[in-house]
């Protein structure tokens, strides 16, 4: 599985108590992390292995850590840290916003004991831990940038100032179990190698996780394959996400061809040679959207949906507390609205069961929507929601290895101070519908982007308005996944089918544009869109009967009737969607 380290450079005072909001995360200060943790250490990941739990409902990854320093508590030389998700044989479970580590990672961990029981042949006597506050409780050391960071804060002053900040909380010195190598490379070592220069690339706008090829040109890359890094979308670009070696298609001293790896975001591109020299581009690579991948044996695979329920898609089951709207009143309707936005945007075949789920203990193995607690593990401190997707890999004759989703669970934080409405978030509450829309984006196999204010950006600020629509670029990413899902049949599965556009169950009161008329219908060359209210801009999207987005137009102007040219399209039945100011109308259109 692709392992992601998450760092975030924000302009915050280190111990600021301001409540930074994320799509599905909110900040837990370092002081709180240390005080709540039972063990605080610095260490290096020496081994990574994944296992089912004893009930075989969830996969966890055991990370063996060699401890270098102990800041709080008592520790052996080696400990195990259990993280959510992993890969066992042909099944992978991915958990959104979860910490993923890889061998060689070095950093600072705030830990608490783990109660997860794992199914493994050899029982270990080492006490297992989990990271307090999940992804936030790991501060990664970057030896190239001489920095320490987690997803909300980054410190580029080396180790000593960071240690001083920790000691200010613990009021004690740390214990050294193993000496740590120097964080910063010596100046003489830097001068001894040839540094890449003149880095440029084409195209300048691209998508990630889609096997799109970027060509990087310059000089001084060396003859042997090194490392290509893209800005990490999980932390807003504060760190780099390195492409897998298999994603680097060719490498010469002057040119590199590489797939833009999943989770890459908009920002500079970094090249590191085999001699350790590194350089970044001066130009910015624009990443429109990113799709989730599965990585196994060092190779990345795209994902798709299938016909999971025998009805062409997936049926979400709500636990009784969500179904009856008793866990958190208002959550059921808000989740339904978020799901309907996605189904009407991409025609993804999702539905909600008319009966509550009778199984309230599954994770990653069904299609359950729930609040945490009870049969579901509590979310880490600082987490508002998680999407848990179970993926299955199959090797099909003459087509090779392919992966699809066979289960989607979405878990929300029951104790969060949720807001239900359409305006600005009140009193620093968390907008439930926006979090649901974001998590459903992950269920649609979309990864984060680096674009503050975008639905799939990893964070939002307190007081932001709720999302009322899905941005064009994110919709294109979802439509690309959907098109693959309805056309590519993986062996021993059935393809997903599209829902009928007219069956989109939009909330009429908040979503439908009043006074929109589309004529003539049937049409031949041109279609006119007349709207009663003032709308200087209309986003118009045309879908074919399979649900594939075949046209996207921005119609601008102050006139109330706008012209749409449909001459490039064959005769047939289409679905025409008109979006304006976060509201939408979808109608069937017949072309002669």
N, C-alpha and C positions, 0 to 999 in steps of 0.2 A: 504494500500500500504506500502511496506517496506520503512521506512524512514531512510535516510542515512545522517550522519554528516560527513563533510569532513575536514580533517586536513592534513597538509603536512610539514614534517620536512626537510628543505633544508639548506645547508650550505651557507647562504647568509647574508650579512650585511643587517640590517633591512630596511634601506632606499635605498638599492642598486637599481639603475635604469637600470641594465642589463636586456635585454629582454629575459626572459626565455620562451621558446616555449613549448606548449602542443599540444597533438593531436588536440584538438579543443578549447584550452584555451591559453591565454597568460596573464602574470601577470600584474595586476593593483596595484601599490604600495599603502600602507595604507595612505600615505600622500595625494595621489590623491583621494582616496576613501573619506576621511574626507572632503577635500576641495570641492568635487563635491556634497556631500550629503547635503540635507536640514535639516536632523535630524540624530543625532548620539546618540545612547543610549546603555545601558546595561540592560538586562532583561531576564525573564524566560517565556518559552512557557507554558501557562496554559490550552489552549484548541486548538484543531485542527478540522476543518470541511471543506469539499469540496463542491463546487457548480459549476454548469454550468454557463457560461457567458450568457448574455441576448439573444445572437444569437444562443446559443447552438452549438457552433463550437469548444469550448475548455472548459476543466475543470480546475479550479483553486482551491487552498487550502488557506483558511483563518486561519492564526495562531494568536490567541489572546495572546498578550504579556503583562505581568506585568512589568512595567518599574521600575528599581532599581536606575539607575543613568542617568543623561542627560549630554552629553559632548558638544553638539552643538544643537542650536534651542530650541524650547519649546515643552513640551510633557505633555499629560495627564497621569494619573496613569496607564491607560491601552490603548494600541493601537492595530491595526490590521496590520499584514504583509501578503501580498498576494504573494504566490509562484505558479509557473507553475506546472500543473499536479495535479492528485488526483483521488479519487474513489467515484463515485456516483452510487448507486444501483449496477447494474451488468456491469458497464462500467468503465474502468480505463484508464487514459491517463498518460503515462510516458514520460518525457522529459529528454533526455540525458544531463548530465553535469548541471542539475538544482539543486537548493537548496531544500532539503527536511528536514523538522523539525518534531520533535515528542514532545509530552507533557513531561515536565521536563527538556528539553534542556535549558541551560543557556549560555549566551554569549553576545558578543558585535556586534551591528548592525550598518552599515552605510546605510541610507535610503533616498529614494526620494518618492514623491507622486505617487500613482498608479491611472491610469485612467480606470482600468478595471471595467466594469459594470457587476455585478453578479445577477443571478436569484435566489433570496431567499425570503422566505415568509415574514420575518420580516426585514424591512429596518433598517440599523444601522446608527446612527449619528456619529459614530467614524470615524475619517479620516483614509482612508486606505493608506498604504505605500507598496513599494516593495524595495527589497535590491539592492542598487546600485552595479553594477558589478556582480550581480547574486550570484552564489555560493561563490565567493571570498569575498563578503562583509559581511560575517558572520564569526566571530572569536569565536570558541567554548571554553568554560571553562571545563576542565577535572579535577574534584575534586580528582580523584584517583591518577593521575600523577602530580598534582600541576602544570598544564600547561595551556597555551592559544594558540590556533592555528587556521589557516585557511588552505586551500589546498596547499599553497605555503610556508608558514612560521609557525614555532612552537617556543614557548617561554616557557621554563620550570622553570622560576625564580619566579613564583608566580605572584600576581596581581600588587604589587606596581611598579615594573619596567615597566610593560605594561602600567599602568596609566601614568607613567612619559613620555613614548614615545608618548602617545596620547596628553598629555599636551604640548609637544614640538611642535606639529602641531597646536593645537587650541590656544595656548598661553593664556590659561584660565583654571580655576579649574572647576571640574564637580559639578553638583547639585545632592544631594542625595534625592531620593523620597522614597526609602525603603532600609533599611540596608541589605546588602548581607551577607550570612553566610560565615564563614571562608573557604578558598579554601582548606587548607591542614588539613588532619586528624591528631589529636594529637598523639604523640608517645605512650602515655599511652593507648589510645584507640586501637592502632595497636597491643600492646602487650597483650591485654585482650582477643584476639580471637585466635583460632587454625588456623594456616596457612597451606594450602595444600603443600605437598612436593612430590618429586619423580615423577613429571609429565612426562609421555611418552604416545605415541599413535601409533596406527596402523590403516590403512596403513600409510606410510610416504609420499606417493604421491597420490593425490586424485583430484576430480573435485568438483566445487562449484555450488550450485543452481540446482543440478541434483538429489537431495535426496540421495546422496552417504553418507554412514554411517561411521563415525570416532569413534573408541573406544579409550577413554582416560583412562589411569590407573595411580594410585598413591595412596596417602592417605591423610586424612584430608579434604575430600570433604564435609563431613557432610551427614546426612541422608535425608535432604530435597533438592529439586531442587533449584539450584542457577543460575548462569549465565556463559555461555561459550562464549568467544570472539575470533574472528579471525582477523588478520590484514586486515585493510580496503583498498581494491584495488583502491578506488576512490582517495586516497591521497598518494599512494605509501607505505602504511603500517604505517604511522605516528600515526594513531589512530586504534581503534578496532571496528569491526562490530559484534554486539552480535547476536547470534542465537535466533530465536523466542522461546518462552517457548514450543510451540508445536513441534519444531524441536528437542528438547531434549527428546529422546525416553526413556531413563532410567537413574537413578541417585542413586548411593550408595556411601558409604564413600570411596570406593576404585576404582570404575569404573563408567564412564559416556559414554553413547552411544548417538551420536548426528548427525543430518544431517548437513553437511557443508553448511552454509547459502549462499545465493546469495551475490555476491560482496566480498566474502572472497578472500584473496590473500595469496601468499607465505609469510611465516613468523612464528613467535611464536604463541602459543595457550595460552589463559589466562582463568583461572578458578576463579570465585568469589563465595564464599559461602554465605549462607543466613545471616551469621553473619558479612559479609562485608570483610572477609579476602580474599586476592587475591594472586595468584602466576602465573608465566609464565613458559612454558616449556623451557628447554635449547635447545632442538632440533627444527629444522625448518620443518614445514609442507609445502610441495611443492604442489601448486595448479596449475594444468596444464592449466585449463581454467575455466571460470565461465559463467553460463547462467542466463539471466534475469528471474525473477519470478514476480508473482503478489501475494500480501499479503492482505487478507481480513479476518476480524474477528479473527486475530491472527494466521492464517494458511497460509503457503506459497504454491503456485501452480506453476508447470512448465507451460511453454508457447509453442505454436506451430503456424505454418502457416497453412492456408487452401487454397482452391480454391476460391479466392476472385473475379476474373474477368471472371469466366466461362470458362477459357482456361487452368486451372490447376495452376494458381498462381496469381501474382500481376503485374499490368501494371502501371509504373510510368509515370505521366504526367508532362511535363516540362512547366513552365510558358512561355509566349511568349518571354520574355527577355532572358531566358535560351535556349529555343528551337531555337531561331534565333541567339543565341550567341552574343547578343548586350549588355546585362547587364555587363558581364565581358568576353570579347573575350577569347576563349580557354577553358572556363568552361564546355561547352557541351561535347566536345571530352574527356576531362579529367574525367568527371563523367561517361561517357559511358565506358571508359577503366576500371575504378574502378568497375563498376557494372559487366562487363564481367569477370573480375578476379574472382569475387565471384561465378558467375553462372558456370564458368568452373571448379572452385575448388570443389563445393559441388553439382552442378547441381540443385541449387535452381531455381525455375521457376519464374524468374523476367524478365520483358521486358520494353521497352520504347515505348510509344505511338508515332505513326507517325503523330500525330496532337498535336498542343500546347494545354495546358489546358485552358479552358474557365472560370474556377472558380479559381480566384486568391486570395481568402480570407479565404480558409479553413485552419485549423490547427488541426492535429490529426484525421481528419475525411475522408481524401482522401489519395491519393498516389501522392502527389505533390512535385516536386523539384523546389525550388525557392531561390532567394536572398531576404534578409529581406527588410523592407520598403514597401511602397505601401499598399496592403491589408494584408500584414504579419507584425506582431509586430516586431520592431527592436530588435535584439539580445542584451543581456546585454553587457556592456563594458567588453572587455577581452575575448569575446566568438567568435570563428571562425565558428562554425557550431553546429547544433542541430538536433537530430532525435526525432520526436514526433510520438509515436506509440499509437494507440487506441486499447484497448483490450476488448473483450466481454467474460463474463462468463456465462456458461449454466450448469444447473443441468440435467444430462442425466440419464434416468432410469437404475438402477443397476450399474451405473458407477460413480455417484457422480458429484461433481463440476469440470468443466474443463474450461480452458481459451485459447482463440486464438486471433490472431491479425487480425483486420478488417480494418486497415488503417495505412499508413506509410507516414509521411511528413518529408522531409529533407530540412532544411533552412540553408543557408550560409550567411556570413557577406559580404555585397556588398562592404563595404568600406575598407576591409582588403587589404594589399599589397600582392597580390597573385603571386605565381611563378608557371609556367607551364614548366616542363621539366623532365629529367630523371637523372640528376646529382646532385651534391651538391647544396643546396638552396643558391641562390645568394643574397647578400646585406640584410641579415636578413629577407628575404621574407618568406611567408608561402606557403608551397607546397600544392596546392589545391587537387591534386590527392590523397595524403596521408590522408588528412582530410576527403575526400569523402570515401576512403576505410575504414577508421576507423568508420565513421558514418554508413556506410552500414553494418559494423560488428554489430553495435547495432541493425540495422534493421533485422539482421540475428539472433537476440535475444541473442547476446553475451555481457557479461559485461566486465569490466576492469580486467586486471591481473597486478600483480606486477613483472615486468620484463623489465627494461629499454631497449629500442630498439625494443621491441615487438610491433606489430601492435596495440594491444588492451591495451597497457600500457597507463595510463591516460595522460602522457606528453611526449614531445620530446624536444630536445635542438635545438636552432638555428644553421643552417648550416648542419644539418643531411641530408643525401641523401633521396630521395623519396623512398617509398616502391615499390618494383617491384614484390613482391610475398607475399603469405600468409603463415605464419609459420605453421609447421606441427601440433603443439598442437592446434592452433586456428582453423585450418582446421578440426581437429577431433571434436572440439566442434560444429562447424557449421554442420558437417555431422551428428552428433548425433541429433541436432535439426531437420535437414531435414528428417532423417529416421523416427522420431516420426511424422513429418508432413505428410509423404506419406503413413503411415500405420495406424495411429490412427484417426478414423473418429469420430468427435464430432457430437452429435445429431443436425440435421437440417443444417449441412454443408457438403460440399464435400471435400475429401482429396486433398491436393496438389499433383501434379504429377511432375516428374523430367523432365527437358529438355533433349533432346538428346545430348549426349556428343559431337557428331561431329558437332552440330549446334552452339557450342561456338564461338562467334564472336570475337576472340582474335585479337588484333592489330598485324598483321603478322610481321610488321617491328620491333617491340620491344619485342614480346612475343614468337614467334615460334623458336624452336631450329633448326638451319640448319643442314642438313645432317644426320638426325636420321632415321634409318631403323629398323623395328621390324619384325623378322622372326623366324620360319615359321609362317604363318598365313593363314589358321587354324593351331593350334598347339595341342599337346597332353600332353607332360610331361614338356618340357622346352621351354622357349622363349629366344631368343637372341636379345639384344638391341645394335645396332652398331651405333656409333656416329663419325662423321668425325673429329670434333675438339677435343682438349684435355679437358677431364673432369674427374677428379679423383673421383668425387662423383655424382651419379644420385639419385634423389628421385623418386621412382616409386610407383604409386598408381593404384590399380585395383578396378573398380566399377562394380557392377552388373547392370542389366537392370533397376532396380528400382532407381538407383542412390546411393545405399548404398556403402560406402567405406568398402571393405572387406579385403584389404591388403595394407600395407604401408611398403616399403622396402628401406633401404639406401644401394645402390650398390656402393662399393668403389673399387678403384684399378686404376692403370695407363693404363691398356689395353683398347683399343678402342671398344672392344666387351665384353659385360657383360651378365651373365647368370641369368635368372629368373626362379625359380622352380614354376610351376603352377599345380603340381600333386594334391594338396589338393582340387581343385575346380572342380565342376561338369561341364559337357558339356553344352555349351550355348554361348550366346553373352555377351561380357563384353566391358568396355571402359578402356583403358590403358593410363594413363597420366605419362609423363616423365618430370621432372623439373630439370633444371640445371642453376645455376647462374642467377636466377630470370626469366628465359625463360621456356617456356612450349610447349610440343607437346601432343596432345590427338588423339588417333587412336582407331578404333573399333578392338577388338580381338575376334576371334572365337576359342573356345576350343572344341575338339572332344572327 
